[in-house]
Amino acid sequence: MFTAPVFSRSVRTAFKVSLRAVPSLPGLTPSAQTQCTALTVSRRYRGEVLGHRPQPTVMKTILIGDANATPKEFKDTLPYLVKRTSGAGWLPVYRAFIKGNTQIITTIRRIEGDVDRLAKDLETLIPKERIELKRTTNHVVLKGDYLFAVRDWLTARKF
């Protein structure tokens, strides 16, 4: 015949003593205190690298020309204008990481005028197949990390 286990008084007392060993926090029940100690144990693993992670494959940046070369035309004679930001006066060239941080794109915004001519002029610096035009927003999207090269190129043309 099977009987339910009977706990002695000493076992219950030992359990209560072990709960008292946990530092008492004001306003928390003993069950909440045990949850707090369990959380502190798991915080120890935050930020540690668990195992080897493979490096993502990132597109390499290919430059055809020199971004700091002396230009033949400046912004006064060009049919397009890249306006700086109104607050701090930065050039509107931005870098973004897409597709799970494995691909980098560079975006040129705030373009007024002939966007096609800007893309054609950028072909002296960047391969043609990496330049994409967004006609609805007048943005030029470059596949690769061309942030500093495009900033230098625009600064050389007095934008």
Backbone as ProteinMPNN parsed JSONL, in Angstrom:
{"seq_chain_A": "MFTAPVFSRSVRTAFKVSLRAVPSLPGLTPSAQTQCTALTVSRRYRGEVLGHRPQPTVMKTILIGDANATPKEFKDTLPYLVKRTSGAGWLPVYRAFIKGNTQIITTIRRIEGDVDRLAKDLETLIPKERIELKRTTNHVVLKGDYLFAVRDWLTARKF", "coords_chain_A": {"N_chain_A": [[0.839, -1.165, 0.0], [0.486, 2.216, -0.797], [1.664, 5.125, 0.748], [1.378, 8.584, 1.488], [4.221, 10.751, 1.626], [5.516, 11.788, 4.722], [6.507, 14.731, 6.217], [8.985, 15.622, 8.455], [9.2, 17.715, 11.36], [11.667, 18.901, 11.545], [12.624, 19.127, 8.94], [10.927, 21.052, 7.831], [11.614, 23.24, 9.417], [14.28, 23.596, 8.715], [13.934, 24.448, 6.072], [12.659, 26.908, 6.458], [14.688, 28.268, 7.761], [16.595, 28.411, 5.726], [15.335, 30.194, 4.013], [15.435, 32.434, 5.572], [18.092, 32.98, 5.436], [18.483, 34.336, 3.116], [19.042, 37.688, 2.247], [16.975, 40.076, 3.76], [14.607, 42.01, 2.112], [12.947, 45.074, 2.192], [9.416, 45.037, 2.131], [9.123, 42.86, 0.418], [7.995, 39.578, -0.233], [8.954, 36.269, 0.966], [9.024, 34.571, -1.317], [9.391, 36.371, -3.418], [11.869, 37.314, -2.728], [13.499, 35.101, -3.217], [13.208, 34.989, -5.974], [14.534, 37.316, -6.708], [17.194, 36.717, -6.031], [17.611, 34.703, -7.876], [17.536, 36.143, -10.232], [19.842, 37.702, -10.039], [21.801, 35.818, -10.388], [21.494, 35.111, -13.09], [22.187, 37.491, -14.335], [24.876, 37.533, -14.408], [25.74, 36.37, -16.746], [25.222, 38.109, -18.765], [26.335, 39.833, -21.553], [28.576, 38.245, -21.982], [30.408, 36.339, -24.375], [29.059, 33.583, -25.76], [30.311, 30.899, -26.981], [31.659, 30.465, -30.356], [31.147, 32.898, -32.799], [30.301, 33.292, -36.197], [31.891, 35.545, -38.495], [30.2, 38.187, -40.176], [29.642, 38.495, -43.719], [30.668, 41.267, -45.383], [30.009, 43.765, -47.776], [32.648, 44.892, -49.804], [34.179, 48.103, -50.094], [34.589, 49.849, -53.006], [36.572, 52.119, -54.63], [36.813, 54.121, -57.463], [37.92, 56.548, -58.348], [39.704, 59.464, -57.031], [38.62, 60.965, -54.114], [39.4, 63.42, -53.155], [40.366, 64.811, -55.293], [41.05, 67.615, -57.422], [38.254, 69.361, -58.457], [36.594, 69.957, -61.66], [34.332, 71.476, -61.926], [32.313, 73.574, -59.851], [29.845, 74.031, -57.201], [28.326, 76.238, -57.996], [28.094, 76.193, -60.767], [26.943, 73.761, -61.34], [24.082, 71.66, -62.172], [22.635, 70.741, -60.009], [21.946, 70.701, -56.458], [23.152, 70.06, -53.27], [21.839, 70.382, -50.313], [22.888, 71.548, -47.128], [22.276, 70.508, -43.682], [19.901, 72.301, -41.678], [20.245, 73.002, -38.962], [22.92, 72.308, -37.782], [24.523, 72.396, -39.991], [25.535, 70.173, -41.398], [26.648, 67.881, -43.966], [24.249, 66.096, -45.888], [24.753, 63.165, -45.867], [24.469, 59.817, -45.278], [25.024, 56.761, -43.468], [23.892, 53.401, -43.46], [23.059, 50.29, -41.959], [21.953, 47.312, -43.205], [19.912, 44.342, -43.784], [20.357, 42.472, -41.622], [22.66, 43.605, -40.504], [24.68, 43.026, -42.344], [25.055, 44.254, -44.731], [26.067, 47.354, -46.042], [24.841, 50.551, -46.738], [25.026, 53.737, -48.33], [23.502, 56.856, -48.153], [22.515, 59.728, -49.931], [20.914, 62.636, -49.256], [18.489, 65.369, -49.444], [18.647, 66.605, -52.007], [18.483, 68.891, -54.603], [17.335, 69.705, -57.812], [18.925, 68.369, -60.737], [19.014, 65.096, -60.39], [19.908, 62.937, -61.832], [22.198, 63.887, -63.101], [23.874, 64.261, -60.886], [24.213, 61.587, -60.124], [25.565, 60.689, -62.396], [27.909, 62.201, -62.215], [28.918, 61.116, -59.878], [29.779, 58.69, -60.803], [32.415, 58.91, -61.526], [33.728, 58.405, -59.246], [32.58, 56.205, -57.921], [31.656, 52.834, -58.727], [29.342, 52.271, -61.442], [27.302, 50.336, -61.196], [26.768, 50.272, -58.508], [25.297, 52.467, -57.817], [22.181, 53.835, -57.101], [19.081, 55.342, -57.837], [16.534, 57.065, -56.1], [13.769, 58.22, -57.142], [11.348, 59.279, -56.22], [11.878, 60.418, -53.757], [14.094, 61.919, -54.242], [16.665, 60.901, -53.571], [19.964, 59.529, -53.489], [21.184, 56.337, -53.466], [23.862, 54.445, -52.413], [25.535, 51.415, -52.816], [27.436, 50.149, -50.448], [30.129, 51.27, -48.259], [30.519, 54.415, -48.432], [30.699, 56.783, -47.069], [32.649, 58.72, -46.038], [34.122, 59.178, -48.353], [32.23, 60.289, -50.129], [31.471, 62.546, -48.688], [33.921, 63.977, -48.688], [34.15, 64.326, -51.443], [31.916, 65.931, -52.039], [32.536, 68.161, -50.456], [34.856, 69.059, -51.705], [33.752, 70.149, -53.965], [32.609, 72.408, -53.009], [30.162, 72.244, -51.606]], "CA_chain_A": [[0.0, 0.0, 0.0], [1.287, 3.434, -0.918], [1.272, 6.209, 1.652], [1.987, 9.875, 1.179], [5.365, 11.009, 2.508], [5.272, 12.661, 5.865], [7.698, 15.51, 6.5], [9.181, 15.865, 9.883], [9.25, 19.111, 11.75], [13.027, 19.397, 11.322], [12.769, 19.499, 7.529], [10.245, 22.336, 7.654], [12.401, 24.253, 10.1], [15.467, 23.852, 7.898], [13.506, 25.229, 4.921], [12.429, 28.279, 6.909], [15.99, 28.86, 8.063], [17.26, 28.738, 4.467], [14.735, 31.426, 3.505], [15.916, 33.552, 6.382], [19.475, 33.259, 5.063], [18.433, 35.317, 2.035], [18.911, 39.005, 2.856], [15.591, 40.55, 3.717], [14.381, 43.26, 1.407], [11.689, 45.608, 2.713], [8.238, 44.988, 1.277], [9.094, 41.699, -0.457], [7.688, 38.306, 0.414], [10.075, 35.339, 0.775], [9.088, 34.053, -2.686], [9.975, 37.429, -4.252], [13.292, 37.386, -2.404], [14.189, 34.031, -3.933], [13.243, 35.364, -7.38], [15.572, 38.334, -6.871], [18.504, 36.073, -6.05], [17.724, 33.972, -9.135], [17.841, 37.108, -11.288], [21.229, 38.144, -9.96], [22.643, 34.763, -10.943], [21.443, 35.162, -14.548], [22.826, 38.717, -14.818], [26.301, 37.292, -14.542], [26.028, 35.923, -18.099], [24.908, 39.156, -19.726], [27.497, 40.45, -22.162], [29.631, 37.291, -22.284], [30.258, 35.669, -25.653], [28.847, 32.158, -25.543], [30.674, 30.162, -28.183], [32.25, 31.2, -31.471], [30.168, 33.409, -33.755], [30.953, 33.566, -37.48], [31.921, 36.936, -38.919], [29.331, 38.396, -41.332], [30.299, 38.92, -44.943], [30.301, 42.649, -45.65], [30.446, 44.195, -49.101], [33.825, 45.745, -49.784], [34.001, 49.404, -50.709], [35.491, 50.005, -54.145], [36.653, 53.489, -55.14], [37.459, 54.204, -58.768], [38.699, 57.778, -58.42], [40.135, 60.1, -55.789], [37.582, 61.872, -53.614], [39.985, 64.731, -52.879], [40.924, 65.379, -56.518], [40.562, 68.963, -57.722], [37.136, 69.248, -59.409], [36.546, 70.894, -62.781], [33.167, 72.338, -61.722], [31.902, 73.773, -58.464], [28.387, 73.987, -57.024], [27.657, 77.358, -58.664], [27.864, 75.882, -62.18], [26.318, 72.444, -61.479], [22.612, 71.74, -62.228], [22.039, 70.168, -58.799], [22.405, 71.291, -55.205], [23.004, 69.22, -52.08], [21.707, 71.361, -49.228], [23.315, 71.119, -45.798], [21.207, 70.535, -42.682], [19.668, 73.674, -41.238], [20.703, 73.261, -37.594], [24.362, 72.273, -37.566], [25.237, 72.602, -41.242], [26.191, 68.942, -41.839], [26.27, 67.364, -45.273], [23.24, 65.045, -45.687], [25.24, 61.865, -46.328], [24.217, 58.937, -44.146], [25.374, 55.343, -43.587], [22.894, 52.528, -42.83], [23.36, 48.866, -41.963], [20.71, 46.613, -43.511], [19.966, 42.887, -43.964], [21.011, 41.831, -40.485], [23.973, 44.238, -40.336], [25.666, 42.429, -43.234], [25.216, 45.099, -45.906], [26.139, 48.777, -45.724], [24.467, 51.454, -47.824], [25.24, 55.159, -48.078], [22.401, 57.606, -48.754], [22.661, 61.179, -50.069], [19.575, 63.22, -49.202], [18.355, 66.825, -49.612], [19.157, 66.955, -53.337], [17.584, 69.71, -55.413], [17.815, 69.841, -59.178], [19.09, 67.207, -61.608], [19.574, 63.965, -59.638], [20.614, 62.088, -62.796], [23.541, 64.458, -63.313], [24.649, 63.943, -59.686], [24.586, 60.172, -60.217], [26.576, 60.564, -63.45], [29.158, 62.741, -61.682], [29.432, 60.173, -58.877], [30.377, 57.546, -61.49], [33.867, 59.087, -61.572], [34.235, 57.995, -57.939], [31.97, 54.948, -57.484], [31.189, 52.053, -59.883], [27.981, 52.589, -61.867], [26.335, 49.337, -60.728], [26.516, 50.47, -57.078], [24.539, 53.71, -57.644], [20.744, 53.657, -57.318], [18.33, 56.585, -57.649], [15.171, 57.022, -55.574], [13.226, 59.42, -57.784], [10.233, 59.865, -55.463], [12.398, 61.196, -52.63], [15.321, 62.59, -54.689], [17.814, 60.386, -52.838], [20.885, 58.647, -54.186], [21.59, 55.259, -52.563], [25.092, 53.808, -52.865], [25.734, 50.119, -52.169], [28.79, 50.115, -49.898], [30.426, 52.296, -47.264], [31.143, 55.543, -49.116], [30.351, 57.967, -46.285], [33.709, 59.729, -46.013], [34.508, 59.497, -49.727], [31.221, 61.194, -50.702], [31.593, 63.83, -47.981], [35.092, 64.67, -49.228], [33.855, 64.674, -52.83], [31.008, 67.084, -52.025], [33.249, 69.306, -49.874], [35.777, 69.56, -52.726], [32.94, 70.926, -54.897], [32.13, 73.564, -52.237], [28.802, 72.082, -51.08]], "C_chain_A": [[0.894, 1.241, 0.0], [0.755, 4.494, 0.03], [2.007, 7.468, 1.259], [3.148, 10.125, 2.122], [4.999, 12.015, 3.592], [6.569, 13.388, 6.162], [7.805, 15.73, 7.993], [9.281, 17.362, 10.128], [10.637, 19.696, 11.465], [13.24, 19.819, 9.871], [12.109, 20.846, 7.284], [11.037, 23.459, 8.304], [13.637, 24.601, 9.28], [15.104, 24.69, 6.673], [13.275, 26.681, 5.311], [13.739, 28.977, 7.221], [16.698, 29.246, 6.77], [16.64, 29.983, 3.837], [15.194, 32.631, 4.301], [17.355, 33.913, 6.028], [19.547, 34.263, 3.911], [18.275, 36.691, 2.666], [17.496, 39.532, 2.691], [15.534, 41.909, 3.033], [13.04, 43.803, 1.863], [10.578, 45.518, 1.68], [8.167, 43.797, 0.354], [8.772, 40.457, 0.348], [8.863, 37.366, 0.215], [10.16, 34.786, -0.639], [9.691, 35.098, -3.626], [11.46, 37.564, -3.974], [14.052, 36.295, -3.137], [14.236, 34.333, -5.423], [14.331, 36.398, -7.637], [16.951, 37.693, -6.906], [18.686, 35.274, -7.329], [18.062, 34.926, -10.277], [19.296, 37.55, -11.242], [22.173, 37.088, -10.504], [22.652, 34.855, -12.465], [22.09, 36.427, -15.1], [24.315, 38.53, -15.038], [26.661, 36.952, -15.99], [25.762, 36.991, -19.153], [26.2, 39.761, -20.26], [28.625, 39.488, -22.477], [29.351, 36.649, -23.637], [30.155, 34.179, -25.376], [29.125, 31.43, -26.847], [31.235, 31.069, -29.261], [31.147, 31.631, -32.432], [30.873, 33.703, -35.074], [30.871, 35.044, -37.828], [31.01, 37.115, -40.135], [30.142, 38.83, -42.546], [29.776, 40.299, -45.306], [30.827, 43.006, -47.033], [31.652, 45.118, -48.981], [33.525, 47.039, -50.53], [35.052, 49.573, -51.801], [35.429, 51.455, -54.604], [37.395, 53.472, -56.469], [38.4, 55.396, -58.815], [39.079, 58.289, -57.049], [39.077, 61.106, -55.353], [38.108, 63.282, -53.399], [40.601, 65.376, -54.115], [40.297, 66.744, -56.785], [39.454, 68.874, -58.772], [37.234, 70.281, -60.524], [35.412, 71.891, -62.614], [32.854, 72.433, -60.235], [30.383, 73.903, -58.408], [27.654, 75.122, -57.736], [27.299, 77.033, -60.114], [27.152, 74.548, -62.391], [24.791, 72.561, -61.467], [21.911, 71.109, -61.023], [22.656, 70.838, -57.58], [22.148, 70.291, -54.083], [23.02, 70.172, -50.896], [22.179, 70.757, -47.914], [22.141, 71.182, -44.827], [21.108, 71.928, -42.085], [20.26, 73.961, -39.864], [22.21, 73.384, -37.479], [25.167, 72.471, -38.84], [26.009, 71.385, -41.721], [25.783, 68.613, -43.266], [25.298, 66.198, -45.073], [23.642, 63.708, -46.306], [25.19, 60.931, -45.131], [24.593, 57.497, -44.483], [24.303, 54.53, -42.863], [23.338, 51.081, -42.983], [22.044, 48.123, -42.154], [20.983, 45.117, -43.638], [20.757, 42.216, -42.858], [22.419, 42.334, -40.249], [25.051, 43.589, -41.197], [25.896, 43.262, -44.484], [25.166, 46.561, -45.479], [25.706, 49.559, -46.958], [24.737, 52.884, -47.37], [24.161, 55.922, -48.836], [22.746, 59.092, -48.786], [21.251, 61.745, -50.162], [19.647, 64.72, -49.489], [18.963, 67.305, -50.936], [18.089, 67.755, -54.064], [18.187, 69.826, -56.803], [17.92, 68.495, -59.877], [19.793, 66.069, -60.855], [20.355, 63.042, -60.567], [22.035, 62.587, -63.036], [24.439, 64.196, -62.101], [25.108, 62.492, -59.723], [25.664, 59.965, -61.275], [27.924, 61.1, -62.975], [29.765, 61.816, -60.626], [30.087, 58.953, -59.514], [31.883, 57.699, -61.661], [34.523, 58.576, -60.292], [33.812, 56.579, -57.569], [31.528, 54.17, -58.723], [29.7, 52.261, -60.159], [26.955, 51.613, -61.305], [26.02, 49.458, -59.237], [25.701, 51.733, -56.786], [23.079, 53.45, -57.999], [20.039, 54.972, -57.004], [16.949, 56.284, -57.083], [14.495, 58.306, -56.045], [12.096, 60.063, -56.984], [10.725, 60.752, -54.329], [13.62, 62.026, -52.995], [16.518, 62.201, -53.827], [18.672, 59.562, -53.779], [21.372, 57.632, -53.161], [22.789, 54.56, -53.185], [25.277, 52.504, -52.098], [27.192, 50.011, -51.742], [28.98, 51.264, -48.923], [31.226, 53.414, -47.926], [30.931, 56.845, -48.359], [31.423, 59.049, -46.393], [34.149, 60.119, -47.418], [33.523, 60.488, -50.349], [31.26, 62.544, -50.002], [32.78, 64.626, -48.499], [34.832, 65.149, -50.652], [32.941, 65.896, -52.895], [31.693, 68.332, -51.464], [34.228, 69.904, -50.884], [35.038, 70.402, -53.764], [32.212, 72.078, -54.223], [30.661, 73.463, -51.816], [28.824, 72.263, -49.586]], "O_chain_A": [[1.908, 1.304, 0.695], [-0.451, 4.73, 0.105], [3.129, 7.416, 0.754], [3.082, 9.756, 3.295], [4.254, 12.967, 3.359], [7.613, 12.759, 6.339], [6.818, 15.99, 8.681], [9.428, 18.156, 9.198], [10.75, 20.886, 11.17], [13.969, 20.775, 9.609], [12.676, 21.696, 6.597], [11.104, 24.552, 7.742], [13.999, 25.772, 9.165], [15.882, 25.555, 6.27], [13.655, 27.589, 4.572], [13.875, 30.173, 6.963], [17.337, 30.297, 6.711], [17.347, 30.755, 3.188], [15.325, 33.728, 3.758], [17.793, 35.033, 6.292], [20.55, 34.957, 3.749], [17.437, 36.851, 3.553], [16.903, 39.443, 1.616], [16.305, 42.819, 3.336], [12.07, 43.047, 1.915], [10.761, 45.87, 0.515], [7.23, 43.71, -0.44], [9.227, 40.306, 1.482], [9.71, 37.636, -0.637], [11.264, 34.549, -1.129], [10.43, 34.74, -4.543], [12.233, 37.892, -4.874], [15.151, 36.544, -3.634], [15.21, 33.973, -6.085], [14.985, 36.358, -8.679], [17.792, 38.078, -7.719], [19.806, 35.171, -7.829], [18.797, 34.557, -11.193], [19.918, 37.75, -12.285], [23.235, 37.421, -11.029], [23.706, 34.695, -13.079], [22.511, 36.426, -16.257], [24.939, 39.292, -15.777], [27.783, 37.222, -16.419], [26.059, 36.778, -20.328], [27.066, 40.16, -19.48], [29.561, 39.869, -23.18], [28.194, 36.438, -24.002], [31.075, 33.584, -24.813], [28.259, 31.357, -27.719], [31.281, 32.289, -29.102], [30.311, 30.82, -32.83], [31.945, 34.308, -35.069], [29.895, 35.716, -37.492], [31.038, 36.284, -41.042], [31.195, 39.454, -42.415], [28.576, 40.478, -45.514], [31.929, 42.615, -47.418], [31.666, 46.022, -48.145], [32.727, 47.066, -51.467], [36.251, 49.454, -51.55], [34.356, 51.961, -54.93], [38.469, 52.882, -56.585], [39.539, 55.277, -59.265], [38.817, 57.643, -56.034], [38.686, 61.985, -56.121], [37.34, 64.243, -53.456], [41.291, 66.389, -53.998], [39.149, 66.993, -56.415], [39.688, 68.365, -59.868], [37.861, 71.329, -60.371], [35.5, 73.02, -63.095], [33.096, 71.501, -59.469], [29.714, 73.886, -59.441], [26.472, 74.982, -58.049], [26.307, 77.543, -60.634], [26.788, 74.23, -63.523], [24.252, 73.461, -60.823], [20.689, 70.963, -61.039], [23.722, 71.45, -57.648], [21.051, 69.745, -53.966], [24.066, 70.702, -50.519], [21.903, 69.594, -47.622], [21.131, 71.827, -45.108], [22.102, 72.649, -41.994], [20.735, 75.072, -39.628], [22.725, 74.442, -37.118], [26.376, 72.692, -38.775], [27.035, 71.533, -42.385], [24.712, 69.011, -43.724], [25.503, 65.386, -44.171], [22.941, 63.185, -47.172], [25.79, 61.209, -44.092], [24.495, 57.07, -45.633], [23.854, 54.914, -41.783], [23.917, 50.696, -43.999], [21.12, 48.283, -41.357], [22.133, 44.679, -43.604], [21.71, 41.482, -43.12], [23.288, 41.566, -39.836], [26.222, 43.598, -40.819], [26.843, 43.003, -45.227], [24.333, 46.956, -44.662], [26.14, 49.275, -48.074], [24.681, 53.195, -46.181], [23.93, 55.67, -50.019], [23.213, 59.649, -47.793], [20.484, 61.372, -51.05], [20.721, 65.267, -49.743], [19.7, 68.29, -50.971], [16.931, 67.344, -54.133], [19.393, 70.021, -56.957], [17.114, 67.594, -59.644], [21.014, 66.08, -60.703], [21.342, 62.433, -60.155], [22.965, 61.79, -63.16], [25.632, 63.938, -62.261], [26.256, 62.194, -59.393], [26.576, 59.161, -61.083], [28.966, 60.527, -63.292], [30.987, 61.741, -60.494], [30.86, 58.252, -58.86], [32.57, 56.71, -61.918], [35.731, 58.344, -60.259], [34.588, 55.833, -56.972], [31.066, 54.781, -59.686], [28.9, 52.409, -59.234], [25.843, 52.021, -60.97], [25.094, 48.808, -58.753], [25.442, 52.038, -55.622], [22.776, 52.913, -59.064], [20.363, 55.637, -56.02], [16.275, 55.357, -57.533], [14.635, 59.355, -55.416], [11.906, 61.276, -57.064], [10.067, 61.731, -53.975], [14.137, 62.763, -52.155], [17.292, 63.059, -53.404], [18.177, 58.972, -54.739], [21.907, 58.004, -52.116], [22.742, 54.134, -54.339], [25.187, 52.487, -50.871], [28.076, 49.806, -52.573], [28.109, 52.122, -48.776], [32.455, 53.366, -47.975], [30.98, 57.916, -48.964], [31.129, 60.174, -46.797], [34.511, 61.271, -47.652], [33.941, 61.428, -51.025], [31.102, 63.58, -50.648], [32.661, 65.829, -48.729], [35.242, 66.247, -51.027], [33.161, 66.794, -53.708], [31.455, 69.439, -51.946], [34.412, 71.121, -50.919], [35.639, 71.282, -54.382], [31.298, 72.662, -54.805], [29.987, 74.485, -51.682], [27.782, 72.167, -48.937]]}, "name": "protein", "num_of_chains": 1, "seq": "MFTAPVFSRSVRTAFKVSLRAVPSLPGLTPSAQTQCTALTVSRRYRGEVLGHRPQPTVMKTILIGDANATPKEFKDTLPYLVKRTSGAGWLPVYRAFIKGNTQIITTIRRIEGDVDRLAKDLETLIPKERIELKRTTNHVVLKGDYLFAVRDWLTARKF"}
